[in-house]
Amino acid sequence: LTDLEIDSADAVRRLTVQPSYAELAVIYGLYKQATLGNINTERPGIFDFQGKSKWDGWKAQEGKSKEDAIKEYIALVEEMKAKYPM
């Protein structure tokens, strides 16, 4: 990842208000798609709610190019920085 992408990941961690689970799932999915490509694991079990949410977020990005995932990831982080204070 580039410095801008690393800065974006750090920005999400520094938000003073936690984004919604849906927003976090999208952020996670875009990050994983940008760094690893298409999902390569099985969906977690029925009682792993957080794992399933993350898996679903990544699965939703399947087929997206690394470059597109990075652009969308950075744009979404910038949106969150404006929406939630740091």
C-alpha positions as CSV (number, residue, x, y, z in Angstrom):
1,L,0.0,0.0,0.0
2,T,1.0,3.6,-0.6
3,D,1.5,6.2,2.1
4,L,-1.9,7.7,1.3
5,E,-3.5,4.3,1.8
6,I,-1.7,3.7,5.0
7,D,-2.7,7.2,6.2
8,S,-6.3,6.4,5.3
9,A,-6.2,3.1,7.4
10,D,-4.8,5.1,10.3
11,A,-7.5,7.7,10.0
12,V,-10.3,5.2,10.4
13,R,-8.7,4.0,13.6
14,R,-8.5,7.6,14.9
15,L,-12.1,8.6,14.4
16,T,-13.7,9.6,17.7
17,V,-17.1,8.2,16.7
18,Q,-17.2,4.6,15.5
19,P,-18.7,4.2,12.0
20,S,-21.7,1.9,11.7
21,Y,-21.1,-1.8,11.2
22,A,-22.2,-1.5,7.6
23,E,-19.7,1.2,6.9
24,L,-16.9,-0.8,8.6
25,A,-17.8,-3.9,6.6
26,V,-17.5,-1.8,3.3
27,I,-14.2,-0.3,4.5
28,Y,-12.9,-3.8,5.5
29,G,-14.0,-5.3,2.2
30,L,-12.4,-2.6,0.1
31,Y,-9.1,-2.9,2.1
32,K,-9.0,-6.7,1.7
33,Q,-9.9,-6.4,-2.0
34,A,-7.1,-3.8,-2.5
35,T,-4.5,-5.9,-0.6
36,L,-5.4,-9.5,-1.3
37,G,-7.8,-9.5,-4.3
38,N,-10.9,-11.7,-4.4
39,I,-12.0,-13.4,-1.3
40,N,-10.2,-16.7,-0.7
41,T,-11.8,-18.1,2.5
42,E,-15.0,-19.8,3.4
43,R,-17.8,-17.8,5.2
44,P,-17.4,-18.1,9.0
45,G,-19.8,-20.1,11.1
46,I,-23.2,-19.1,12.3
47,F,-22.1,-17.7,15.7
48,D,-19.2,-15.6,14.4
49,F,-21.2,-12.4,13.7
50,Q,-18.2,-10.1,13.3
51,G,-16.4,-12.6,11.0
52,K,-19.5,-13.0,8.8
53,S,-19.9,-9.2,8.6
54,K,-16.3,-8.8,7.5
55,W,-16.5,-11.7,5.1
56,D,-19.7,-10.3,3.5
57,G,-18.1,-6.9,3.2
58,W,-15.1,-8.5,1.3
59,K,-17.4,-10.7,-0.8
60,A,-19.3,-7.7,-1.9
61,Q,-16.1,-6.3,-3.5
62,E,-15.3,-9.5,-5.4
63,G,-14.2,-8.9,-9.0
64,K,-13.2,-5.2,-8.4
65,S,-9.7,-4.3,-9.5
66,K,-7.1,-3.4,-7.0
67,E,-6.9,0.1,-8.3
68,D,-10.7,0.7,-8.1
69,A,-10.8,-0.8,-4.6
70,I,-8.0,1.6,-3.5
71,K,-9.7,4.6,-5.0
72,E,-13.1,3.7,-3.4
73,Y,-11.4,3.0,-0.1
74,I,-9.6,6.3,0.1
75,A,-12.8,8.2,-1.0
76,L,-14.9,6.4,1.7
77,V,-12.3,7.2,4.4
78,E,-12.4,10.9,3.3
79,E,-16.2,10.8,3.6
80,M,-16.0,9.3,7.1
81,K,-13.4,11.9,8.2
82,A,-15.9,14.6,7.2
83,K,-18.8,12.8,8.8
84,Y,-17.1,11.7,12.0
85,P,-14.7,14.0,13.9
86,M,-11.1,12.9,14.5
